[in-house]
Amino acid sequence: MSYVWFIAWRYIRARRRAVLSVAASLAVLGLTVGVWALTVVLAFQSGMEAELQDKILAGTAHLNVLRRGGRPLPDPAGLKAQIQQVPGVRSVTPTTYREALLTSGSRATAGVLKAVDLSDPPETLVATLCPGTYLNDLAPTRGLDGRLLDGMILGKRLAQEASLHIGDLVEVLTPEARGELSPFGWLPTTATFRIVGFFESGLYEYDTAWAYISLEAAQRLTGEETPVTVMQVMLTDARLYREVGAALQTRLGSEYVVEDWATLNRTAFAALNLQRLAFAVVIGLVILVAALNVVTTLMLLVTEKRRDIAILLAMGATPRTILLVFLAQGLALGLLGALCGGLLGAATAILCDRYDLIQLDARMYSIHSVPFRFSLLDTGVVLGVALGVSLLATLYPAWRAASLNPVDGLRHA
């Protein structure tokens, strides 16, 4: 062991002065708490971001292809064939979105109708269907009065808020549903649907607003020959949405617009990133305050060891050596606090995620426990920042020790 580290370690271990021992312990404890808290918060933020991404991808496609202005696609089959030729594309399904007013008895609620091609249903929808719900039930069936009624699958939260149950009839009105022409213009007409099941994606915005109907029902509702307005594209790797989206845009030309899932949900991810930054700043201040304890500890140590420093200088030690001794002490305190905090933070995040220690009301938050995603990269950044701050905090005390005049140190010893 270098004698610089030997002296630094002896000074840290010295227990003759209770004040120094307490100050050093508080410095290490402060760094430990700060690093532990920041590690846990970053794991929580990463877990929430991953959970949000999974729920978004469970209800939407990786890419959406639509015409500019939202006009119906003239040749959905031909467009589907072109998209499938692009490398990285796994599946393509046609759909359309329509804003609608859903009424049942005296209850009315706004929603979004999403059409489903029953011959080629999207895999994202199949994975979110509640038990007992089947897509084939969207096909029209004859009601008690002899009318043909198309099926509808509602978001579970939407059904709960509107007090709708399987078998209930719902009147649907969309802006495109035009009936008779009157002196006041086109009179809207309504279509009747029967509730056949529910879906639950886990994302509040979808579960409280969306309703699925068949593509044929959308055609009958709007009166359009080809109601398809969007082609949903699933990729072999969701992380390649930028590359595949650019390739699709180049292939299809300026008449079409390619939207990716990250851009459509950038507001939610921006809010999470802002929250991550706020937590990092607040807890970073805790680490800064803990670093000030390192300054206090080393200043007390410099005052206590004036005689020892003077003797070392008189024996031939250089000011640079004294500087390194106190820098080593600050680095040792920072390293000890950072490692303890990092290990505690990693253990806390892993245990909380594995054993679901922080429970939530799934009916309110759509998840049964708080997710944590431990990241070595985030922890490494936190440890690096803690060590850097600790090292900066030692510069002034180390400089004071190195600039000590050995004559003055021996005279006042």
SEMI-377941 format. One record per residue (C-alpha): chain; residue in one letter; x, y, z. Coordinates in steps of 0.25 Angstrom, whole numbers, padded with zeros to 4 digits. Example, Ala and Ser with C-alpha at 12.3 -4.5 7.8 and 13.67 -1.06 7.14 Angstrom:
REM residues 2
<cadena A&residuo A&xx 0049&yy -0018&zz 0031>
<cadena A&residuo S&xx 0055&yy -0004&zz 0029>
***
This chain:
REM residues 413
<cadena A&residuo M&xx 0000&yy 0000&zz 0000>
<cadena A&residuo S&xx 0005&yy 0014&zz -0004>
<cadena A&residuo Y&xx 0009&yy 0022&zz 0009>
<cadena A&residuo V&xx -0001&yy 0033&zz 0004>
<cadena A&residuo W&xx -0013&yy 0023&zz 0005>
<cadena A&residuo F&xx -0006&yy 0017&zz 0018>
<cadena A&residuo I&xx -0007&yy 0031&zz 0025>
<cadena A&residuo A&xx -0021&yy 0034&zz 0019>
<cadena A&residuo W&xx -0026&yy 0021&zz 0024>
<cadena A&residuo R&xx -0020&yy 0023&zz 0038>
<cadena A&residuo Y&xx -0026&yy 0037&zz 0039>
<cadena A&residuo I&xx -0040&yy 0031&zz 0035>
<cadena A&residuo R&xx -0039&yy 0020&zz 0046>
<cadena A&residuo A&xx -0034&yy 0028&zz 0057>
<cadena A&residuo R&xx -0044&yy 0029&zz 0068>
<cadena A&residuo R&xx -0037&yy 0038&zz 0078>
<cadena A&residuo R&xx -0046&yy 0049&zz 0075>
<cadena A&residuo A&xx -0061&yy 0046&zz 0076>
<cadena A&residuo V&xx -0064&yy 0059&zz 0068>
<cadena A&residuo L&xx -0056&yy 0054&zz 0056>
<cadena A&residuo S&xx -0062&yy 0040&zz 0057>
<cadena A&residuo V&xx -0076&yy 0045&zz 0057>
<cadena A&residuo A&xx -0074&yy 0055&zz 0046>
<cadena A&residuo A&xx -0068&yy 0045&zz 0037>
<cadena A&residuo S&xx -0079&yy 0035&zz 0040>
<cadena A&residuo L&xx -0090&yy 0046&zz 0037>
<cadena A&residuo A&xx -0083&yy 0049&zz 0024>
<cadena A&residuo V&xx -0083&yy 0034&zz 0019>
<cadena A&residuo L&xx -0097&yy 0033&zz 0024>
<cadena A&residuo G&xx -0102&yy 0045&zz 0017>
<cadena A&residuo L&xx -0096&yy 0040&zz 0004>
<cadena A&residuo T&xx -0101&yy 0026&zz 0006>
<cadena A&residuo V&xx -0116&yy 0031&zz 0008>
<cadena A&residuo G&xx -0114&yy 0041&zz -0004>
<cadena A&residuo V&xx -0109&yy 0030&zz -0014>
<cadena A&residuo W&xx -0119&yy 0020&zz -0009>
<cadena A&residuo A&xx -0131&yy 0029&zz -0011>
<cadena A&residuo L&xx -0126&yy 0033&zz -0025>
<cadena A&residuo T&xx -0124&yy 0019&zz -0029>
<cadena A&residuo V&xx -0138&yy 0015&zz -0024>
<cadena A&residuo V&xx -0145&yy 0027&zz -0031>
<cadena A&residuo L&xx -0138&yy 0024&zz -0044>
<cadena A&residuo A&xx -0141&yy 0009&zz -0044>
<cadena A&residuo F&xx -0156&yy 0014&zz -0041>
<cadena A&residuo Q&xx -0156&yy 0023&zz -0052>
<cadena A&residuo S&xx -0150&yy 0013&zz -0062>
<cadena A&residuo G&xx -0160&yy 0003&zz -0057>
<cadena A&residuo M&xx -0172&yy 0013&zz -0060>
<cadena A&residuo E&xx -0166&yy 0016&zz -0073>
<cadena A&residuo A&xx -0165&yy 0001&zz -0077>
<cadena A&residuo E&xx -0179&yy -0001&zz -0072>
<cadena A&residuo L&xx -0185&yy 0010&zz -0080>
<cadena A&residuo Q&xx -0178&yy 0006&zz -0092>
<cadena A&residuo D&xx -0183&yy -0008&zz -0091>
<cadena A&residuo K&xx -0197&yy -0004&zz -0089>
<cadena A&residuo I&xx -0196&yy 0006&zz -0101>
<cadena A&residuo L&xx -0191&yy -0005&zz -0110>
<cadena A&residuo A&xx -0202&yy -0015&zz -0104>
<cadena A&residuo G&xx -0213&yy -0006&zz -0110>
<cadena A&residuo T&xx -0206&yy 0001&zz -0122>
<cadena A&residuo A&xx -0198&yy -0003&zz -0134>
<cadena A&residuo H&xx -0183&yy 0000&zz -0135>
<cadena A&residuo L&xx -0186&yy 0009&zz -0148>
<cadena A&residuo N&xx -0199&yy 0015&zz -0154>
<cadena A&residuo V&xx -0200&yy 0018&zz -0169>
<cadena A&residuo L&xx -0211&yy 0028&zz -0173>
<cadena A&residuo R&xx -0214&yy 0037&zz -0185>
<cadena A&residuo R&xx -0211&yy 0052&zz -0182>
<cadena A&residuo G&xx -0224&yy 0059&zz -0178>
<cadena A&residuo G&xx -0229&yy 0046&zz -0172>
<cadena A&residuo R&xx -0236&yy 0042&zz -0184>
<cadena A&residuo P&xx -0241&yy 0027&zz -0187>
<cadena A&residuo L&xx -0230&yy 0018&zz -0193>
<cadena A&residuo P&xx -0234&yy 0016&zz -0208>
<cadena A&residuo D&xx -0228&yy 0002&zz -0209>
<cadena A&residuo P&xx -0225&yy -0004&zz -0195>
<cadena A&residuo A&xx -0221&yy -0018&zz -0201>
<cadena A&residuo G&xx -0211&yy -0012&zz -0210>
<cadena A&residuo L&xx -0205&yy -0003&zz -0199>
<cadena A&residuo K&xx -0204&yy -0015&zz -0190>
<cadena A&residuo A&xx -0196&yy -0023&zz -0200>
<cadena A&residuo Q&xx -0187&yy -0011&zz -0202>
<cadena A&residuo I&xx -0184&yy -0009&zz -0187>
<cadena A&residuo Q&xx -0182&yy -0024&zz -0185>
<cadena A&residuo Q&xx -0170&yy -0024&zz -0195>
<cadena A&residuo V&xx -0162&yy -0014&zz -0186>
<cadena A&residuo P&xx -0152&yy -0022&zz -0177>
<cadena A&residuo G&xx -0155&yy -0022&zz -0163>
<cadena A&residuo V&xx -0170&yy -0022&zz -0164>
<cadena A&residuo R&xx -0177&yy -0034&zz -0157>
<cadena A&residuo S&xx -0192&yy -0032&zz -0160>
<cadena A&residuo V&xx -0201&yy -0021&zz -0166>
<cadena A&residuo T&xx -0216&yy -0020&zz -0162>
<cadena A&residuo P&xx -0226&yy -0009&zz -0167>
<cadena A&residuo T&xx -0235&yy -0001&zz -0158>
<cadena A&residuo T&xx -0242&yy 0012&zz -0156>
<cadena A&residuo Y&xx -0245&yy 0021&zz -0144>
<cadena A&residuo R&xx -0258&yy 0029&zz -0143>
<cadena A&residuo E&xx -0262&yy 0038&zz -0132>
<cadena A&residuo A&xx -0276&yy 0034&zz -0127>
<cadena A&residuo L&xx -0287&yy 0037&zz -0117>
<cadena A&residuo L&xx -0291&yy 0025&zz -0110>
<cadena A&residuo T&xx -0305&yy 0025&zz -0103>
<cadena A&residuo S&xx -0312&yy 0015&zz -0095>
<cadena A&residuo G&xx -0325&yy 0019&zz -0089>
<cadena A&residuo S&xx -0323&yy 0032&zz -0082>
<cadena A&residuo R&xx -0308&yy 0030&zz -0082>
<cadena A&residuo A&xx -0299&yy 0036&zz -0092>
<cadena A&residuo T&xx -0284&yy 0036&zz -0093>
<cadena A&residuo A&xx -0274&yy 0040&zz -0104>
<cadena A&residuo G&xx -0264&yy 0029&zz -0110>
<cadena A&residuo V&xx -0256&yy 0025&zz -0121>
<cadena A&residuo L&xx -0260&yy 0014&zz -0130>
<cadena A&residuo K&xx -0249&yy 0005&zz -0136>
<cadena A&residuo A&xx -0252&yy -0004&zz -0147>
<cadena A&residuo V&xx -0246&yy -0019&zz -0147>
<cadena A&residuo D&xx -0244&yy -0027&zz -0159>
<cadena A&residuo L&xx -0250&yy -0041&zz -0154>
<cadena A&residuo S&xx -0242&yy -0048&zz -0164>
<cadena A&residuo D&xx -0229&yy -0043&zz -0160>
<cadena A&residuo P&xx -0230&yy -0037&zz -0145>
<cadena A&residuo P&xx -0219&yy -0029&zz -0139>
<cadena A&residuo E&xx -0210&yy -0037&zz -0129>
<cadena A&residuo T&xx -0210&yy -0025&zz -0120>
<cadena A&residuo L&xx -0226&yy -0026&zz -0118>
<cadena A&residuo V&xx -0226&yy -0041&zz -0116>
<cadena A&residuo A&xx -0216&yy -0040&zz -0104>
<cadena A&residuo T&xx -0225&yy -0030&zz -0097>
<cadena A&residuo L&xx -0238&yy -0037&zz -0098>
<cadena A&residuo C&xx -0245&yy -0040&zz -0085>
<cadena A&residuo P&xx -0248&yy -0054&zz -0081>
<cadena A&residuo G&xx -0261&yy -0059&zz -0088>
<cadena A&residuo T&xx -0259&yy -0049&zz -0100>
<cadena A&residuo Y&xx -0257&yy -0053&zz -0114>
<cadena A&residuo L&xx -0255&yy -0045&zz -0127>
<cadena A&residuo N&xx -0265&yy -0054&zz -0135>
<cadena A&residuo D&xx -0276&yy -0049&zz -0126>
<cadena A&residuo L&xx -0275&yy -0035&zz -0134>
<cadena A&residuo A&xx -0282&yy -0042&zz -0146>
<cadena A&residuo P&xx -0296&yy -0038&zz -0147>
<cadena A&residuo T&xx -0307&yy -0046&zz -0140>
<cadena A&residuo R&xx -0322&yy -0045&zz -0141>
<cadena A&residuo G&xx -0328&yy -0038&zz -0129>
<cadena A&residuo L&xx -0342&yy -0042&zz -0122>
<cadena A&residuo D&xx -0349&yy -0032&zz -0131>
<cadena A&residuo G&xx -0343&yy -0038&zz -0144>
<cadena A&residuo R&xx -0333&yy -0027&zz -0146>
<cadena A&residuo L&xx -0318&yy -0030&zz -0150>
<cadena A&residuo L&xx -0310&yy -0025&zz -0138>
<cadena A&residuo D&xx -0295&yy -0023&zz -0140>
<cadena A&residuo G&xx -0286&yy -0026&zz -0128>
<cadena A&residuo M&xx -0278&yy -0017&zz -0120>
<cadena A&residuo I&xx -0266&yy -0019&zz -0110>
<cadena A&residuo L&xx -0264&yy -0007&zz -0100>
<cadena A&residuo G&xx -0253&yy -0003&zz -0092>
<cadena A&residuo K&xx -0255&yy -0008&zz -0078>
<cadena A&residuo R&xx -0254&yy 0005&zz -0071>
<cadena A&residuo L&xx -0263&yy 0011&zz -0081>
<cadena A&residuo A&xx -0274&yy 0000&zz -0079>
<cadena A&residuo Q&xx -0272&yy 0003&zz -0064>
<cadena A&residuo E&xx -0274&yy 0018&zz -0065>
<cadena A&residuo A&xx -0286&yy 0016&zz -0074>
<cadena A&residuo S&xx -0292&yy 0004&zz -0066>
<cadena A&residuo L&xx -0293&yy -0004&zz -0078>
<cadena A&residuo H&xx -0293&yy -0020&zz -0078>
<cadena A&residuo I&xx -0292&yy -0031&zz -0088>
<cadena A&residuo G&xx -0305&yy -0032&zz -0096>
<cadena A&residuo D&xx -0308&yy -0017&zz -0094>
<cadena A&residuo L&xx -0312&yy -0009&zz -0107>
<cadena A&residuo V&xx -0305&yy 0003&zz -0110>
<cadena A&residuo E&xx -0309&yy 0014&zz -0120>
<cadena A&residuo V&xx -0297&yy 0020&zz -0128>
<cadena A&residuo L&xx -0297&yy 0033&zz -0135>
<cadena A&residuo T&xx -0285&yy 0038&zz -0143>
<cadena A&residuo P&xx -0282&yy 0050&zz -0151>
<cadena A&residuo E&xx -0282&yy 0042&zz -0164>
<cadena A&residuo A&xx -0295&yy 0035&zz -0161>
<cadena A&residuo R&xx -0304&yy 0043&zz -0170>
<cadena A&residuo G&xx -0319&yy 0040&zz -0172>
<cadena A&residuo E&xx -0330&yy 0048&zz -0179>
<cadena A&residuo L&xx -0328&yy 0061&zz -0185>
<cadena A&residuo S&xx -0336&yy 0072&zz -0179>
<cadena A&residuo P&xx -0338&yy 0087&zz -0181>
<cadena A&residuo F&xx -0328&yy 0088&zz -0169>
<cadena A&residuo G&xx -0317&yy 0079&zz -0176>
<cadena A&residuo W&xx -0314&yy 0064&zz -0174>
<cadena A&residuo L&xx -0321&yy 0058&zz -0162>
<cadena A&residuo P&xx -0312&yy 0048&zz -0154>
<cadena A&residuo T&xx -0316&yy 0034&zz -0152>
<cadena A&residuo T&xx -0313&yy 0024&zz -0142>
<cadena A&residuo A&xx -0308&yy 0010&zz -0142>
<cadena A&residuo T&xx -0311&yy 0000&zz -0131>
<cadena A&residuo F&xx -0300&yy -0009&zz -0126>
<cadena A&residuo R&xx -0300&yy -0020&zz -0116>
<cadena A&residuo I&xx -0290&yy -0021&zz -0105>
<cadena A&residuo V&xx -0283&yy -0035&zz -0106>
<cadena A&residuo G&xx -0270&yy -0033&zz -0098>
<cadena A&residuo F&xx -0260&yy -0024&zz -0092>
<cadena A&residuo F&xx -0245&yy -0022&zz -0093>
<cadena A&residuo E&xx -0234&yy -0016&zz -0084>
<cadena A&residuo S&xx -0221&yy -0011&zz -0089>
<cadena A&residuo G&xx -0217&yy -0005&zz -0075>
<cadena A&residuo L&xx -0216&yy 0009&zz -0081>
<cadena A&residuo Y&xx -0226&yy 0019&zz -0076>
<cadena A&residuo E&xx -0228&yy 0027&zz -0089>
<cadena A&residuo Y&xx -0231&yy 0014&zz -0097>
<cadena A&residuo D&xx -0240&yy 0007&zz -0087>
<cadena A&residuo T&xx -0249&yy 0019&zz -0084>
<cadena A&residuo A&xx -0251&yy 0023&zz -0099>
<cadena A&residuo W&xx -0249&yy 0012&zz -0109>
<cadena A&residuo A&xx -0260&yy 0002&zz -0114>
<cadena A&residuo Y&xx -0257&yy -0008&zz -0125>
<cadena A&residuo I&xx -0267&yy -0012&zz -0136>
<cadena A&residuo S&xx -0265&yy -0020&zz -0149>
<cadena A&residuo L&xx -0260&yy -0014&zz -0161>
<cadena A&residuo E&xx -0273&yy -0017&zz -0168>
<cadena A&residuo A&xx -0281&yy -0011&zz -0157>
<cadena A&residuo A&xx -0273&yy 0002&zz -0159>
<cadena A&residuo Q&xx -0276&yy 0002&zz -0174>
<cadena A&residuo R&xx -0291&yy 0000&zz -0171>
<cadena A&residuo L&xx -0290&yy 0011&zz -0161>
<cadena A&residuo T&xx -0283&yy 0022&zz -0170>
<cadena A&residuo G&xx -0288&yy 0017&zz -0183>
<cadena A&residuo E&xx -0274&yy 0018&zz -0189>
<cadena A&residuo E&xx -0270&yy 0008&zz -0199>
<cadena A&residuo T&xx -0256&yy 0007&zz -0193>
<cadena A&residuo P&xx -0256&yy 0012&zz -0179>
<cadena A&residuo V&xx -0242&yy 0008&zz -0176>
<cadena A&residuo T&xx -0233&yy 0020&zz -0172>
<cadena A&residuo V&xx -0222&yy 0014&zz -0165>
<cadena A&residuo M&xx -0212&yy 0002&zz -0167>
<cadena A&residuo Q&xx -0207&yy -0003&zz -0154>
<cadena A&residuo V&xx -0192&yy -0008&zz -0156>
<cadena A&residuo M&xx -0186&yy -0018&zz -0146>
<cadena A&residuo L&xx -0171&yy -0019&zz -0146>
<cadena A&residuo T&xx -0162&yy -0031&zz -0143>
<cadena A&residuo D&xx -0154&yy -0022&zz -0134>
<cadena A&residuo A&xx -0162&yy -0010&zz -0128>
<cadena A&residuo R&xx -0149&yy -0002&zz -0125>
<cadena A&residuo L&xx -0147&yy -0001&zz -0141>
<cadena A&residuo Y&xx -0159&yy 0008&zz -0142>
<cadena A&residuo R&xx -0150&yy 0020&zz -0147>
<cadena A&residuo E&xx -0143&yy 0012&zz -0158>
<cadena A&residuo V&xx -0155&yy 0004&zz -0163>
<cadena A&residuo G&xx -0164&yy 0016&zz -0163>
<cadena A&residuo A&xx -0154&yy 0024&zz -0171>
<cadena A&residuo A&xx -0153&yy 0013&zz -0181>
<cadena A&residuo L&xx -0168&yy 0012&zz -0182>
<cadena A&residuo Q&xx -0169&yy 0027&zz -0184>
<cadena A&residuo T&xx -0159&yy 0026&zz -0195>
<cadena A&residuo R&xx -0166&yy 0015&zz -0202>
<cadena A&residuo L&xx -0180&yy 0021&zz -0201>
<cadena A&residuo G&xx -0177&yy 0035&zz -0204>
<cadena A&residuo S&xx -0182&yy 0048&zz -0199>
<cadena A&residuo E&xx -0197&yy 0044&zz -0201>
<cadena A&residuo Y&xx -0196&yy 0036&zz -0188>
<cadena A&residuo V&xx -0192&yy 0039&zz -0174>
<cadena A&residuo V&xx -0185&yy 0029&zz -0165>
<cadena A&residuo E&xx -0187&yy 0031&zz -0150>
<cadena A&residuo D&xx -0179&yy 0023&zz -0140>
<cadena A&residuo W&xx -0184&yy 0019&zz -0126>
<cadena A&residuo A&xx -0173&yy 0028&zz -0119>
<cadena A&residuo T&xx -0177&yy 0041&zz -0126>
<cadena A&residuo L&xx -0192&yy 0038&zz -0123>
<cadena A&residuo N&xx -0189&yy 0037&zz -0108>
<cadena A&residuo R&xx -0178&yy 0047&zz -0107>
<cadena A&residuo T&xx -0186&yy 0055&zz -0097>
<cadena A&residuo A&xx -0187&yy 0044&zz -0087>
<cadena A&residuo F&xx -0172&yy 0040&zz -0088>
<cadena A&residuo A&xx -0168&yy 0055&zz -0087>
<cadena A&residuo A&xx -0176&yy 0056&zz -0074>
<cadena A&residuo L&xx -0168&yy 0044&zz -0069>
<cadena A&residuo N&xx -0155&yy 0050&zz -0073>
<cadena A&residuo L&xx -0158&yy 0063&zz -0066>
<cadena A&residuo Q&xx -0162&yy 0055&zz -0053>
<cadena A&residuo R&xx -0149&yy 0048&zz -0054>
<cadena A&residuo L&xx -0141&yy 0061&zz -0055>
<cadena A&residuo A&xx -0149&yy 0067&zz -0044>
<cadena A&residuo F&xx -0146&yy 0055&zz -0035>
<cadena A&residuo A&xx -0131&yy 0055&zz -0039>
<cadena A&residuo V&xx -0129&yy 0070&zz -0036>
<cadena A&residuo V&xx -0136&yy 0069&zz -0022>
<cadena A&residuo I&xx -0128&yy 0056&zz -0018>
<cadena A&residuo G&xx -0116&yy 0062&zz -0024>
<cadena A&residuo L&xx -0117&yy 0073&zz -0014>
<cadena A&residuo V&xx -0117&yy 0063&zz -0003>
<cadena A&residuo I&xx -0104&yy 0057&zz -0008>
<cadena A&residuo L&xx -0098&yy 0071&zz -0009>
<cadena A&residuo V&xx -0102&yy 0074&zz 0006>
<cadena A&residuo A&xx -0095&yy 0061&zz 0009>
<cadena A&residuo A&xx -0083&yy 0065&zz 0002>
<cadena A&residuo L&xx -0082&yy 0078&zz 0010>
<cadena A&residuo N&xx -0081&yy 0068&zz 0022>
<cadena A&residuo V&xx -0068&yy 0063&zz 0015>
<cadena A&residuo V&xx -0063&yy 0077&zz 0015>
<cadena A&residuo T&xx -0066&yy 0079&zz 0030>
<cadena A&residuo T&xx -0060&yy 0066&zz 0033>
<cadena A&residuo L&xx -0047&yy 0069&zz 0026>
<cadena A&residuo M&xx -0046&yy 0083&zz 0031>
<cadena A&residuo L&xx -0047&yy 0078&zz 0045>
<cadena A&residuo L&xx -0036&yy 0067&zz 0042>
<cadena A&residuo V&xx -0027&yy 0078&zz 0036>
<cadena A&residuo T&xx -0028&yy 0086&zz 0049>
<cadena A&residuo E&xx -0026&yy 0073&zz 0057>
<cadena A&residuo K&xx -0014&yy 0068&zz 0050>
<cadena A&residuo R&xx -0006&yy 0081&zz 0048>
<cadena A&residuo R&xx 0005&yy 0076&zz 0056>
<cadena A&residuo D&xx 0005&yy 0063&zz 0048>
<cadena A&residuo I&xx 0005&yy 0070&zz 0035>
<cadena A&residuo A&xx 0016&yy 0079&zz 0040>
<cadena A&residuo I&xx 0025&yy 0067&zz 0044>
<cadena A&residuo L&xx 0022&yy 0060&zz 0030>
<cadena A&residuo L&xx 0027&yy 0073&zz 0023>
<cadena A&residuo A&xx 0039&yy 0074&zz 0032>
<cadena A&residuo M&xx 0043&yy 0060&zz 0029>
<cadena A&residuo G&xx 0043&yy 0063&zz 0014>
<cadena A&residuo A&xx 0028&yy 0061&zz 0010>
<cadena A&residuo T&xx 0024&yy 0070&zz -0002>
<cadena A&residuo P&xx 0012&yy 0079&zz -0001>
<cadena A&residuo R&xx 0007&yy 0070&zz -0013>
<cadena A&residuo T&xx 0008&yy 0058&zz -0004>
<cadena A&residuo I&xx 0000&yy 0065&zz 0007>
<cadena A&residuo L&xx -0011&yy 0069&zz -0004>
<cadena A&residuo L&xx -0012&yy 0054&zz -0008>
<cadena A&residuo V&xx -0013&yy 0049&zz 0006>
<cadena A&residuo F&xx -0026&yy 0058&zz 0008>
<cadena A&residuo L&xx -0031&yy 0055&zz -0005>
<cadena A&residuo A&xx -0030&yy 0041&zz -0003>
<cadena A&residuo Q&xx -0038&yy 0042&zz 0010>
<cadena A&residuo G&xx -0049&yy 0050&zz 0003>
<cadena A&residuo L&xx -0049&yy 0039&zz -0008>
<cadena A&residuo A&xx -0050&yy 0028&zz 0002>
<cadena A&residuo L&xx -0061&yy 0034&zz 0009>
<cadena A&residuo G&xx -0069&yy 0037&zz -0004>
<cadena A&residuo L&xx -0066&yy 0023&zz -0009>
<cadena A&residuo L&xx -0071&yy 0016&zz 0004>
<cadena A&residuo G&xx -0084&yy 0024&zz 0004>
<cadena A&residuo A&xx -0086&yy 0023&zz -0011>
<cadena A&residuo L&xx -0084&yy 0007&zz -0011>
<cadena A&residuo C&xx -0093&yy 0005&zz 0002>
<cadena A&residuo G&xx -0104&yy 0014&zz -0004>
<cadena A&residuo G&xx -0103&yy 0007&zz -0018>
<cadena A&residuo L&xx -0103&yy -0007&zz -0012>
<cadena A&residuo L&xx -0115&yy -0003&zz -0003>
<cadena A&residuo G&xx -0122&yy 0004&zz -0015>
<cadena A&residuo A&xx -0120&yy -0008&zz -0024>
<cadena A&residuo A&xx -0125&yy -0018&zz -0013>
<cadena A&residuo T&xx -0137&yy -0009&zz -0010>
<cadena A&residuo A&xx -0141&yy -0008&zz -0025>
<cadena A&residuo I&xx -0139&yy -0023&zz -0028>
<cadena A&residuo L&xx -0147&yy -0027&zz -0015>
<cadena A&residuo C&xx -0158&yy -0018&zz -0017>
<cadena A&residuo D&xx -0160&yy -0022&zz -0032>
<cadena A&residuo R&xx -0159&yy -0037&zz -0030>
<cadena A&residuo Y&xx -0168&yy -0038&zz -0018>
<cadena A&residuo D&xx -0177&yy -0027&zz -0021>
<cadena A&residuo L&xx -0175&yy -0020&zz -0007>
<cadena A&residuo I&xx -0182&yy -0007&zz -0011>
<cadena A&residuo Q&xx -0196&yy -0011&zz -0015>
<cadena A&residuo L&xx -0206&yy -0002&zz -0022>
<cadena A&residuo D&xx -0221&yy -0003&zz -0025>
<cadena A&residuo A&xx -0222&yy -0009&zz -0039>
<cadena A&residuo R&xx -0236&yy -0003&zz -0041>
<cadena A&residuo M&xx -0230&yy 0011&zz -0040>
<cadena A&residuo Y&xx -0216&yy 0010&zz -0045>
<cadena A&residuo S&xx -0217&yy -0002&zz -0055>
<cadena A&residuo I&xx -0205&yy -0008&zz -0049>
<cadena A&residuo H&xx -0205&yy -0017&zz -0036>
<cadena A&residuo S&xx -0191&yy -0012&zz -0031>
<cadena A&residuo V&xx -0181&yy -0001&zz -0033>
<cadena A&residuo P&xx -0171&yy -0006&zz -0044>
<cadena A&residuo F&xx -0156&yy -0004&zz -0042>
<cadena A&residuo R&xx -0146&yy -0006&zz -0053>
<cadena A&residuo F&xx -0132&yy -0007&zz -0048>
<cadena A&residuo S&xx -0121&yy -0002&zz -0058>
<cadena A&residuo L&xx -0106&yy -0003&zz -0056>
<cadena A&residuo L&xx -0104&yy 0009&zz -0065>
<cadena A&residuo D&xx -0113&yy 0018&zz -0056>
<cadena A&residuo T&xx -0106&yy 0013&zz -0044>
<cadena A&residuo G&xx -0092&yy 0015&zz -0050>
<cadena A&residuo V&xx -0096&yy 0030&zz -0053>
<cadena A&residuo V&xx -0101&yy 0032&zz -0039>
<cadena A&residuo L&xx -0088&yy 0026&zz -0033>
<cadena A&residuo G&xx -0080&yy 0034&zz -0042>
<cadena A&residuo V&xx -0087&yy 0047&zz -0039>
<cadena A&residuo A&xx -0086&yy 0044&zz -0024>
<cadena A&residuo L&xx -0071&yy 0041&zz -0025>
<cadena A&residuo G&xx -0069&yy 0054&zz -0033>
<cadena A&residuo V&xx -0076&yy 0063&zz -0023>
<cadena A&residuo S&xx -0069&yy 0056&zz -0012>
<cadena A&residuo L&xx -0055&yy 0059&zz -0019>
<cadena A&residuo L&xx -0059&yy 0073&zz -0022>
<cadena A&residuo A&xx -0062&yy 0075&zz -0007>
<cadena A&residuo T&xx -0049&yy 0071&zz -0003>
<cadena A&residuo L&xx -0041&yy 0081&zz -0011>
<cadena A&residuo Y&xx -0041&yy 0092&zz -0002>
<cadena A&residuo P&xx -0038&yy 0085&zz 0011>
<cadena A&residuo A&xx -0027&yy 0077&zz 0004>
<cadena A&residuo W&xx -0021&yy 0091&zz -0002>
<cadena A&residuo R&xx -0022&yy 0097&zz 0012>
<cadena A&residuo A&xx -0014&yy 0085&zz 0018>
<cadena A&residuo A&xx -0003&yy 0085&zz 0006>
<cadena A&residuo S&xx -0001&yy 0100&zz 0008>
<cadena A&residuo L&xx 0002&yy 0099&zz 0023>
<cadena A&residuo N&xx 0015&yy 0105&zz 0028>
<cadena A&residuo P&xx 0022&yy 0094&zz 0036>
<cadena A&residuo V&xx 0029&yy 0104&zz 0045>
<cadena A&residuo D&xx 0015&yy 0110&zz 0049>
<cadena A&residuo G&xx 0010&yy 0095&zz 0051>
<cadena A&residuo L&xx 0021&yy 0092&zz 0060>
<cadena A&residuo R&xx 0020&yy 0105&zz 0068>
<cadena A&residuo H&xx 0005&yy 0104&zz 0071>
<cadena A&residuo A&xx 0005&yy 0089&zz 0073>
***
